[in-house]
C-alpha cells in the first residue's frame, strides 16, 4: 500500500520537481482532495479525486476509470468491492 503525505495545495505547488514525485494527498482550500504519485492522479485504495460536493473519480497513473473498471484493473475481490462501495459510493 502506498503511504501518502498530507499536504496543502499551496505547499505542494512550492515543492521541487524531485519532491513533487513523492505520494501526496493534496487538500485544496475548498475541501477537495487529490491523491498524487509521480505528479499523476493515482490511488489504489479509494478514489484519487474527491470533490467537496461528494463527487469521486477513480484514477491509476493519471488514467480515469469507472469504479468497476478501477476494481478490475486492481483485481479487487468481491468482498473488497462491497467494502469500497459502502465506503465511497
Backbone as JSON, one array per atom type, in Angstrom:
{
  "sequence": "XXXXXXXXXXXXXXXXXXXXXXXXXXXXXXXXXXXXXXXXXXXXXXXXXXXXXXXXXXXXXXXXXXXXXXXXXXXXXXXXXXXXXXXXX",
  "N": [[0.83, -1.17, 0.0], [0.48, 2.22, -0.78], [1.95, 4.9, 0.92], [0.74, 8.01, 1.66], [1.59, 11.43, 1.96], [0.05, 13.98, 3.71], [-0.76, 17.2, 2.49], [-1.05, 20.7, 1.87], [-2.5, 22.35, -1.0], [-1.19, 24.69, -1.55], [1.37, 24.34, -0.37], [2.19, 22.1, -1.84], [2.46, 23.12, -4.42], [4.77, 24.57, -4.15], [6.83, 22.77, -4.0], [9.91, 21.17, -5.01], [10.79, 19.76, -8.25], [11.74, 17.16, -7.85], [10.82, 16.55, -5.25], [8.07, 16.69, -5.67], [7.41, 14.34, -6.87], [6.89, 12.39, -5.05], [4.45, 10.43, -3.14], [1.44, 12.09, -2.45], [-1.32, 13.35, -0.59], [-3.28, 15.79, -1.48], [-4.79, 18.63, -0.21], [-7.18, 20.95, -1.08], [-8.2, 24.43, -0.86], [-11.0, 24.53, -0.93], [-11.8, 22.15, 0.13], [-11.63, 19.96, -1.5], [-9.95, 16.92, -2.33], [-6.99, 15.38, -3.56], [-5.17, 12.59, -4.69], [-1.88, 11.98, -5.39], [0.76, 10.57, -7.27], [4.01, 10.56, -8.39], [3.43, 12.96, -9.69], [1.01, 12.42, -10.88], [-2.52, 11.69, -10.99], [-3.44, 9.19, -8.83], [-4.47, 6.36, -7.11], [-4.84, 3.5, -5.11], [-6.46, 2.52, -3.13], [-8.88, 3.75, -2.98], [-10.92, 6.48, -4.27], [-9.13, 8.7, -6.44], [-9.6, 11.34, -6.65], [-11.54, 13.44, -4.74], [-14.14, 15.49, -4.66], [-15.37, 18.44, -3.0], [-18.12, 18.48, -3.11], [-18.88, 15.9, -3.01], [-18.55, 14.32, -5.27], [-16.68, 11.72, -6.83], [-13.69, 10.42, -8.28], [-11.94, 7.94, -10.06], [-8.67, 6.96, -10.48], [-5.74, 5.61, -12.02], [-2.39, 5.99, -12.43], [-2.85, 8.47, -13.74], [-4.86, 7.86, -15.51], [-8.26, 7.83, -16.04], [-10.88, 5.88, -14.63], [-13.99, 4.04, -14.51], [-15.71, 3.1, -11.49], [-16.05, 0.27, -11.48], [-14.28, -0.54, -13.55], [-11.86, 0.31, -12.44], [-11.72, -1.3, -10.14], [-11.47, -3.8, -11.41], [-9.03, -3.47, -12.78], [-7.3, -3.47, -10.63], [-7.69, -5.95, -9.62], [-9.57, -6.4, -7.53], [-11.2, -8.16, -4.94], [-14.5, -9.66, -4.58], [-15.43, -9.14, -2.0], [-13.82, -6.92, -1.3], [-14.77, -5.09, -3.17], [-17.43, -4.74, -2.3], [-16.99, -3.59, 0.23], [-15.67, -1.2, -0.57], [-17.68, -0.01, -2.11], [-19.6, 0.51, -0.11], [-18.18, 2.3, 1.44], [-17.47, 4.45, -0.28], [-19.39, 4.93, -2.31]],
  "CA": [[0.0, 0.0, 0.0], [1.23, 3.46, -0.88], [1.78, 5.85, 2.03], [0.63, 9.37, 1.16], [1.81, 12.51, 2.92], [-0.94, 15.05, 3.58], [-0.14, 18.49, 2.22], [-1.97, 21.67, 1.26], [-2.18, 22.64, -2.4], [-0.22, 25.79, -1.53], [2.7, 23.76, -0.12], [2.53, 21.21, -2.95], [2.88, 23.95, -5.55], [6.09, 25.12, -3.86], [7.8, 21.69, -3.95], [10.82, 20.99, -6.15], [10.36, 18.69, -9.15], [12.05, 15.87, -7.22], [9.91, 16.34, -4.11], [6.68, 16.55, -6.12], [7.23, 12.98, -7.4], [6.5, 11.51, -3.96], [3.0, 10.31, -2.97], [0.82, 13.12, -1.61], [-2.76, 13.63, -0.57], [-3.31, 17.24, -1.53], [-6.09, 19.2, 0.15], [-7.37, 22.28, -1.63], [-8.91, 25.33, 0.04], [-12.45, 24.27, -0.93], [-12.03, 20.84, 0.72], [-11.35, 18.9, -2.47], [-8.71, 16.19, -2.07], [-6.45, 14.63, -4.68], [-4.05, 11.71, -4.37], [-0.92, 12.15, -6.48], [2.02, 9.82, -7.22], [4.81, 10.96, -9.56], [2.75, 14.06, -10.35], [-0.18, 11.92, -11.58], [-3.62, 11.2, -10.17], [-3.25, 7.75, -8.64], [-4.79, 5.82, -5.79], [-5.22, 2.1, -5.2], [-7.34, 2.13, -2.03], [-10.05, 4.61, -2.99], [-10.91, 7.42, -5.38], [-7.96, 9.56, -6.47], [-10.08, 12.72, -6.52], [-12.79, 13.58, -4.01], [-14.54, 16.89, -4.63], [-16.08, 18.83, -1.78], [-19.55, 18.24, -3.29], [-19.11, 14.46, -2.9], [-18.17, 13.6, -6.49], [-15.43, 10.96, -6.69], [-13.15, 9.95, -9.55], [-11.03, 6.82, -9.85], [-7.55, 7.06, -11.39], [-4.48, 4.89, -11.87], [-1.38, 6.59, -13.31], [-3.46, 9.58, -14.45], [-5.91, 7.38, -16.39], [-9.53, 7.75, -15.31], [-11.66, 4.65, -14.77], [-15.21, 3.92, -13.72], [-15.44, 2.31, -10.3], [-15.92, -1.14, -11.86], [-13.03, -0.71, -14.31], [-10.78, 0.51, -11.47], [-11.67, -2.54, -9.35], [-10.96, -4.87, -12.27], [-7.6, -3.21, -13.02], [-6.57, -3.79, -9.4], [-8.07, -7.31, -9.21], [-10.24, -6.37, -6.23], [-12.11, -9.28, -4.68], [-15.89, -9.26, -4.38], [-15.51, -8.55, -0.65], [-13.23, -5.58, -1.36], [-15.7, -4.24, -3.93], [-18.56, -4.41, -1.43], [-16.49, -2.65, 1.22], [-15.42, 0.09, -1.23], [-19.0, 0.58, -2.46], [-20.2, 1.04, 1.12], [-17.38, 3.42, 1.95], [-17.32, 5.58, -1.18], [-20.47, 5.19, -3.28]],
  "C": [[0.89, 1.25, 0.0], [0.91, 4.34, 0.32], [1.82, 7.26, 1.47], [0.89, 10.36, 2.29], [0.75, 13.57, 2.66], [-0.25, 16.39, 3.43], [-1.19, 19.42, 1.62], [-1.56, 21.91, -0.19], [-1.14, 23.76, -2.48], [1.2, 25.24, -1.34], [3.13, 22.85, -1.27], [3.06, 22.01, -4.14], [4.27, 24.56, -5.36], [7.19, 24.05, -3.83], [8.7, 21.69, -5.18], [10.28, 19.86, -7.02], [10.58, 17.32, -8.51], [11.08, 15.56, -6.08], [8.49, 16.09, -4.56], [6.39, 15.17, -6.69], [6.78, 12.0, -6.31], [4.98, 11.44, -3.85], [2.45, 11.35, -1.99], [-0.69, 13.02, -1.69], [-2.84, 15.14, -0.42], [-4.71, 17.72, -1.17], [-6.13, 20.64, -0.33], [-8.23, 23.11, -0.68], [-10.4, 25.04, 0.13], [-12.8, 22.9, -0.35], [-11.84, 19.68, -0.23], [-10.02, 18.25, -2.12], [-8.3, 15.44, -3.33], [-5.25, 13.83, -4.25], [-3.15, 11.65, -5.6], [0.31, 11.27, -6.22], [2.76, 10.16, -8.51], [4.11, 12.05, -10.38], [1.49, 13.66, -11.09], [-1.26, 11.52, -10.58], [-3.51, 9.69, -10.06], [-3.62, 7.37, -7.21], [-5.32, 4.41, -5.96], [-6.17, 1.65, -4.09], [-8.59, 3.0, -1.93], [-9.98, 5.55, -4.18], [-9.71, 8.35, -5.29], [-8.34, 11.03, -6.38], [-11.43, 12.67, -5.81], [-13.12, 15.07, -3.92], [-15.36, 17.19, -3.39], [-17.59, 18.63, -1.9], [-19.9, 16.75, -3.24], [-18.78, 13.66, -4.14], [-16.81, 12.94, -6.29], [-15.01, 10.43, -8.06], [-11.99, 8.99, -9.26], [-9.94, 6.87, -10.91], [-6.45, 6.07, -11.01], [-3.52, 5.5, -12.9], [-1.99, 7.62, -14.27], [-4.51, 9.15, -15.47], [-7.18, 7.2, -15.58], [-10.28, 6.47, -15.66], [-13.02, 4.84, -14.09], [-14.83, 3.1, -12.48], [-15.19, 0.85, -10.65], [-14.62, -1.41, -12.61], [-11.82, -0.64, -13.37], [-10.6, -0.75, -10.63], [-11.07, -3.68, -10.16], [-9.47, -4.7, -12.54], [-6.75, -3.64, -11.83], [-6.89, -5.19, -8.87], [-8.67, -7.34, -7.81], [-11.17, -7.57, -6.12], [-13.54, -8.76, -4.54], [-16.09, -8.61, -3.01], [-14.96, -7.13, -0.64], [-14.16, -4.62, -2.1], [-16.88, -3.8, -3.07], [-18.13, -3.37, -0.41], [-16.3, -1.26, 0.6], [-16.72, 0.77, -1.64], [-19.64, 1.22, -1.23], [-19.47, 2.29, 1.61], [-17.46, 4.65, 1.05], [-18.5, 5.9, -2.09], [-21.81, 5.38, -2.6]]
}
